[in-house]
């Protein structure tokens, strides 16, 4: 499904945030904050000449990746075997390879993004042995990648009828426990668009979980600075003002059909969910001059975990945002 022709200038600017995430993750990995042997395959050093990251950014990405990994593994630990993961706005994320290389089985891992981003990712997968060798029965067509348990597809997430057709075609079942991942994706859409995506997910899948990482607290000086920095690059956080707090994020998920919702800012996640030993190790890599600034940044990001278990799979049983 080629939607490159429908990408407007806003979409292109949003797609460029994938480069930021790729760069920041790579910097944190190179410093030893966490391990990811696959990320470098999607990293083109020439594109990032003159860029640098700060200790706070590195530690922030360590927290973000560690929290997602921990919660994904909790979802996979529940009883049902045939689990599916759908990564919305996946960019160059490497979660599939992380899970596969560490022996965690997912029956379908689907990645969705703009066709332009997907075709770049597909090209890297096709030319990199370490990436395509982990995908069983891999094939490439129309800038997409398909295998037994992995599908990389270009689609506009806002076009549900098309999305349903695509997911049916690749064998995704609405009756299997399904985890949706959304890392700084929904916030770039209008509240109507992002809400309708969440609502579609809770409605179409009988037992699903939604894991979101997103900015909060737009109205204080730091929140305003975040908004202005992105605005200079032509990027708007369209849902930021509508869902400015943890409480409003929880209410939103409930209104969109997810009855079980947990949400915490990243300060609480860092202190109560992440592994204490790992945190100590990460904190020793680079000293932070300003602990206040570190805490302030953490208070402007949150993790939301929501579920709707109509099939009573028990997938929520092991779920919490604490250790």
Buried (B, 14 or more C-beta within 10 A) or exposed (E): BBBBEEBEEBBEBBBEBBBBBBBBBBBBBEBBBBEBEBBBBBBEEEEBEEEEBBBBBBBBBBBBBBBBBBBBBBBBEBEBEEBBBBBBBBBBBBBBBBBBBEEEEBBBBBBBBBBBBBBBBBEBBEEBEEBBEBBEEBEBEEBBBBBEBBBBBBBBBBBBEBBBEBBEEBEBBBEBBBBBBBBBBBBBBEBEBBBBBBBBBBBBBBBBBBBBBBBBBBEEEBBEEBBEEBEEEEBBBBBBEBBBBBEEBBEBBBEBBBEBBBBBBBBBBBBEBBEEEBBEBBBEBBEBEEEEEBBBBBBBBBBBBBBBBEBEBEBBEEBEBEE
